[in-house]
Amino acid sequence: MKKTYAYFLQVIYWITNATVASFTIVYLATALNNDVLVGVMISLMGLFSILLNTIFEKRYILSKEISIRKLLLGIYGLALLCYLIYGYTRCNILLRAFLYCAGYSLFSYSHQYINIYAAKINDNSRIKDGNRPITLGPLYYSMMVLVIGYWFVRESPLVYINFSAVFVFVSFLSILFCKYDFMYCKQREIDVKLKSDYRFILFVIASVLSSMAAVTSIKFISRIVIGNGGNMLNLALLFAIQSTVVIFANIYSKKILKKISSETLLLFSFVFSFIKVFLIYISKDLNLMYLAMALSIISYGSLGFASYDYLSKIIEKQYLAKANKISHLCSSINIGSLLSGFICSYVLYYYDVRMLLFVSCICAFCSILVFAGGLSCNK
């Protein structure tokens, strides 16, 4: 029973994640009809995520024994409240933008804690890459994205806020009616200063550039899809391909690292990120876009485990936890969104989405040069 419920929580999370994250920009662009404001909201989402993972976590969670169930209920409850006020009131547009970004960021922040909660329910076993719930998570994400895409072919994207609110409420209920509760203490990391290692600094810069390329190329990709003769279902299929292929990289991560060094994998990741963005940029039909998304098995699928292995090689053990924290903030959408949102606003105000993709190509290519430079540095 415990294993089943732990698995259920993981499935609910990934399905809700699909409703909250997949068509966000399509919805905002339709609802607001203002590319500049949408770009600012992308940056705001990144800022909220950074604040939650740094200041909020340091002040309210680290080194304190907390109830994981109550923490998740608080996160989901606040996210749901933000979505409801945004979707069903007529408050100031800037306040509504603030609330939407807060709701999105709060739900995204719950990822690490839903994993811990499910693991503790499952007799405190570790849920990690290689176990079914997390490994197959992107598959449930893909299935839900296809459902939403099919719905949007028939209905306006404006109903998207209803999807988000309903499934965040379902996530809230899944925790509320759970009888299991556990106290958890996330230990405060030792406050150390990382030694100046050019390989780490250049890796961080390359990660930020690659993240910026990913954000600027994906957020407004719906316009490229429509320009190439597609619709919302085709867009959903692109997202589904990108999510599904990552599963294979996660499943075989240990075997891959035994045959290919993390340095080589990361270089491949940055190179294929550039190829992916470039293919989207030059695409004139949907087939080339499908191929570009399939390259995510290398560009995105190998990034997480290869980064961790690479940092363990170049960073001393006492600094590794802090280095991984910095790496996560840089390689995820957090810092990438913060910087890319303003780029999106500027480029789309003066130019068009094709120029935005060209900027993405430049960011992706620079990430290759920066990381290659890091590999050539001696410690």
C-alpha atoms as one frame of an Amber mdcrd trajectory, in Angstrom:
protein
   0.000   0.000   0.000   2.792   2.431   0.877   4.633   1.788  -2.378   1.428
   2.282  -4.345   0.679   5.605  -2.681   4.272   6.798  -3.116   4.001   5.938
  -6.790   0.604   7.700  -6.986   2.070  10.925  -5.563   4.821  10.890  -8.187
   2.318  10.386 -11.014   0.081  13.196  -9.731   3.083  15.519  -9.507   4.195
  14.913 -13.103   0.679  15.236 -14.513   0.172  18.494 -12.619   3.596  19.690
 -13.722   2.498  19.221 -17.327  -0.620  21.321 -16.781   1.291  24.072 -14.969
   4.400  24.317 -17.149   3.853  23.067 -20.694   1.636  25.713 -22.334   2.344
  28.600 -19.954   3.707  31.000 -22.579   1.008  30.095 -25.108  -1.592  30.977
 -22.502   0.106  34.181 -21.349   0.682  35.391 -24.918  -3.015  34.821 -25.683
  -4.330  36.279 -22.429  -2.062  39.330 -22.234  -1.357  39.984 -25.929   1.813
  41.780 -24.885   5.195  40.168 -25.616   7.090  42.625 -23.430   4.976  41.790
 -20.381   5.277  38.051 -21.122   9.062  38.400 -21.228   9.054  40.240 -17.909
   6.936  37.438 -16.426   9.464  34.851 -17.625  12.147  36.786 -15.750   9.900
  37.083 -12.714   9.379  33.306 -12.635  13.137  32.832 -12.648  13.563  35.400
  -9.871  10.923  33.730  -7.684  12.575  30.332  -8.193  15.968  31.714  -7.181
  14.509  33.358  -4.060  12.716  30.163  -3.028  15.856  28.057  -3.471  18.121
  30.487  -1.629  16.709  33.062   0.796  13.431  31.271   1.633  15.108  27.899
   2.055  17.953  29.307   4.145  15.644  31.219   6.487  12.712  28.851   6.943
  13.820  25.305   6.090  17.530  24.663   6.591  18.497  23.095   9.916  14.892
  23.095  11.117  12.818  19.999  11.692   9.675  20.435   9.638   6.675  18.346
   8.673   7.036  17.498   4.983   3.270  17.033   4.682   2.536  20.484   6.129
   5.245  22.060   3.966   3.736  20.554   0.794   0.227  21.570   1.849   1.487
  25.114   2.388   3.255  25.231  -0.994   0.313  23.774  -2.929  -2.206  25.860
  -0.985  -0.391  29.125  -1.741   0.086  28.138  -5.410  -3.622  27.332  -5.712
  -4.581  30.627  -4.061  -2.353  32.543  -6.498  -3.937  30.817  -9.503  -7.485
  31.360  -8.235  -6.966  35.075  -7.564  -5.248  35.466 -10.929  -7.878  33.585
 -12.889 -11.101  34.658 -11.216 -10.644  38.252 -10.075 -10.278  41.567 -11.886
  -7.345  42.968  -9.937  -4.554  45.101 -11.431  -2.757  43.445 -14.340   0.670
  43.796 -12.677  -0.646  42.171  -9.495  -2.160  39.360 -11.562   1.180  38.848
 -13.330   2.915  38.719  -9.944   0.417  36.142  -8.642   0.700  33.916 -11.705
   4.500  33.865 -11.514   4.356  33.152  -7.773   1.958  30.227  -8.276   4.095
  28.756 -11.051   7.319  29.058  -9.047   5.797  27.653  -5.855   4.603  24.508
  -7.566   7.965  24.031  -9.309   9.716  24.377  -5.946   7.724  21.444  -4.546
   9.562  18.938  -6.755  12.363  18.126  -4.336  10.000  17.749  -1.380   7.463
  15.533  -3.123  10.366  13.198  -3.941  11.476  13.139  -0.295   7.898  12.624
   0.913   7.267   9.726  -1.486  10.597   8.164  -0.543   9.786   8.280   3.178
   6.318   6.821   2.587   8.020   4.001   0.704   9.718   2.833   3.929  12.318
   5.601   3.746  13.857   4.080   0.618  15.672   6.410  -1.720  13.782   7.322
  -4.858  16.365   8.122  -7.475  17.116   7.685 -11.152  16.599   4.045 -12.014
  13.427   3.537  -9.932  10.112   3.638 -11.769   8.410   6.742 -10.313  11.096
   9.261 -11.268  12.420   7.511 -14.358   8.982   7.319 -15.959   7.905  10.748
 -14.705   8.574  12.459 -18.055   6.364   9.843 -19.731   3.347  10.876 -17.638
   4.264  14.487 -18.376   4.254  13.720 -22.112   0.903  11.944 -21.987  -0.734
  14.857 -20.196   0.812  17.384 -22.583  -0.742  15.517 -25.524  -4.136  15.597
 -23.818  -3.864  19.361 -23.277  -2.647  19.895 -26.839  -5.611  17.948 -28.227
  -7.964  19.996 -26.069  -6.429  23.272 -27.257  -7.084  22.312 -30.884 -10.786
  22.431 -30.018 -10.823  25.091 -27.291  -9.107  28.427 -26.651  -5.794  28.404
 -24.708  -7.538  30.741 -22.256  -8.958  27.665 -20.488  -5.382  26.761 -19.506
  -5.620  28.571 -16.167  -8.549  26.293 -15.304  -6.399  23.216 -16.010  -3.629
  24.572 -13.804  -5.917  25.435 -10.875  -7.770  22.109 -11.004  -4.669  19.933
 -11.009  -2.865  21.960  -8.343  -6.019  21.401  -6.268  -5.786  17.660  -7.008
  -2.161  17.703  -5.829  -3.255  19.525  -2.683  -5.920  16.887  -2.005  -3.474
  14.029  -2.605  -1.372  15.361   0.290  -4.303  16.464   2.464  -5.860  12.984
   2.546  -2.546  11.215   3.000  -2.300   9.727   6.501   1.500   9.619   6.468
   3.616  12.406   7.892   7.329  12.702   8.557   9.597  15.223  10.180  12.491
  16.260   7.993  15.572  18.344   8.613  17.467  19.634   5.633  20.962  20.178
   6.955  22.560  23.548   6.473  25.542  23.359   4.184  28.886  24.373   5.638
  29.445  27.983   4.694  32.581  27.690   2.619  33.985  29.729  -0.195  34.696
  27.825  -3.342  38.309  27.924  -4.387  38.980  29.754  -7.610  38.944  27.007
 -10.205  38.593  28.293 -13.730  37.023  25.021 -14.842  34.160  25.465 -12.384
  33.680  29.160 -13.183  33.631  28.495 -16.918  31.292  25.524 -16.434  28.855
  27.790 -14.561  29.018  30.435 -17.313  28.507  27.776 -19.990  25.516  26.397
 -18.061  23.913  29.830 -17.840  24.440  30.450 -21.568  23.015  27.040 -22.451
  20.035  27.640 -20.167  19.424  31.016 -21.808  19.504  29.348 -25.225  16.985
  26.756 -24.060  14.595  29.308 -22.586  14.688  31.767 -25.486  14.256  28.991
 -28.066  11.412  27.100 -26.370   9.220  29.745 -24.764   7.868  31.170 -28.030
   8.269  28.041 -30.150   4.486  27.892 -30.676   4.800  30.696 -33.233   7.349
  28.708 -35.232   5.057  25.661 -35.106   2.099  27.670 -36.392   4.305  29.342
 -39.009   5.350  25.887 -40.233   1.723  24.818 -40.646   1.171  23.148 -37.274
  -1.251  23.568 -34.399  -1.349  23.075 -30.635  -1.351  19.286 -30.978   1.884
  19.460 -32.986   3.352  21.687 -30.281   2.289  19.155 -27.657   3.964  16.380
 -29.661   7.214  18.379 -29.703   7.094  18.736 -25.921   6.239  15.048 -25.559
   9.206  13.974 -27.700  11.555  16.168 -25.697  10.345  14.749 -22.375  10.134
  11.098 -23.407  13.611  10.717 -24.907  15.138  11.961 -21.643  13.909   8.769
 -19.967  16.404   6.642 -21.886  19.329   8.824 -20.852  18.277   8.554 -17.192
  17.816   4.793 -17.311  21.234   4.133 -18.808  23.113   6.952 -17.054  25.448
   4.647 -15.071  26.328   2.562 -18.126  26.917   5.693 -20.180  29.314   7.152
 -17.606  31.307   3.912 -17.602  31.951   4.235 -21.336  32.060   8.006 -21.835
  33.667  10.530 -19.493  31.499  13.259 -17.982  33.687  15.895 -19.658  32.913
  14.451 -23.087  29.225  14.056 -22.247  28.914  17.673 -21.181  30.677  18.854
 -24.313  28.271  16.730 -26.371  25.378  18.207 -24.377  26.384  21.783 -25.196
  27.102  20.918 -28.843  23.772  19.167 -29.345  21.975  22.022 -27.595  23.354
  24.305 -30.280  22.383  21.875 -33.048  18.889  21.579 -31.599  18.338  25.348
 -31.493  19.878  25.785 -34.959  17.568  23.158 -36.474  14.550  24.939 -34.991
  15.882  28.236 -36.354  16.244  26.978 -39.939  13.160  24.747 -39.883  10.581
  25.212 -42.608   8.472  22.191 -41.678   7.532  20.219 -38.589   9.681  17.160
 -39.368  12.905  19.067 -38.766  11.478  20.364 -35.487  10.635  16.817 -34.380
  14.225  15.816 -35.107  15.507  18.792 -33.117  13.444  17.806 -30.084  14.661
  14.201 -30.297  18.211  15.510 -29.808  17.189  16.346 -26.231  18.273  12.822
 -25.315  21.823  14.181 -25.479  21.428  17.946 -25.058  19.253  17.742 -21.945
  19.083  14.077 -20.935  22.756  13.740 -20.094  23.209  17.189 -18.536  22.135
  16.380 -14.973  24.112  13.244 -14.192  27.107  14.337 -16.268  27.283  17.664
 -14.404  27.264  15.944 -11.013  30.008  13.534 -12.048  32.098  16.314 -13.588
  31.882  18.501 -10.478  32.885  15.580  -8.254  36.096  15.382 -10.289  37.092
  19.051 -10.246  35.739  20.181  -6.844  37.068  19.056  -3.482  34.621  17.109
  -1.356  34.026  19.833   1.257  32.979  22.269  -1.476  30.935  19.817  -3.575
  27.499  20.424  -2.000  27.737  24.160  -2.556  29.072  23.680  -6.086  26.139
  21.401  -6.963  23.694  23.959  -5.584  25.198  26.678  -7.762  25.269  24.343
 -10.753  21.588  23.478 -10.292  20.554  27.128 -10.165  22.557  27.850 -13.314
  21.730  24.829 -15.457  18.012  24.793 -14.595  15.574  27.419 -15.825  16.066
  29.643 -12.767  18.898  31.956 -13.821  18.229  31.223 -17.486  14.661  32.525
 -17.120  15.746  35.570 -15.143  18.130  36.703 -17.881  16.265  35.398 -20.921
  12.955  37.037 -20.108  14.393  40.495 -20.660  16.062  39.322 -23.878  12.705
  37.991 -25.097  11.010  41.293 -24.281  13.609  43.381 -26.121  13.974  41.183
 -29.211  10.234  40.606 -29.696   9.512  44.304 -29.238  11.894  45.329 -32.015
  12.134  42.171 -34.137  10.380  38.778 -34.339  10.647  35.215 -33.069  13.150
  34.211 -35.780  15.567  36.827 -34.478  14.980  35.471 -30.978  16.022  32.018
 -32.218  19.122  33.550 -33.775  20.028  34.990 -30.371  19.447  31.511 -28.905
  21.926  30.064 -31.410  24.537  32.632 -30.364  24.058  31.767 -26.662  24.284
  28.032 -27.368  27.416  28.420 -29.501  29.094  30.583 -26.859  28.369  27.905
 -24.231  30.407  25.430 -26.310  33.352  27.802 -26.552  33.281  28.635 -22.839
  33.079  25.011 -21.669  35.747  23.889 -24.142  37.944  26.625 -22.718  37.311
  25.243 -19.242  38.400  21.769 -20.312  41.686  23.175 -21.505  42.398  24.889
 -18.175  44.747  23.284 -15.717  43.715  23.191 -12.104
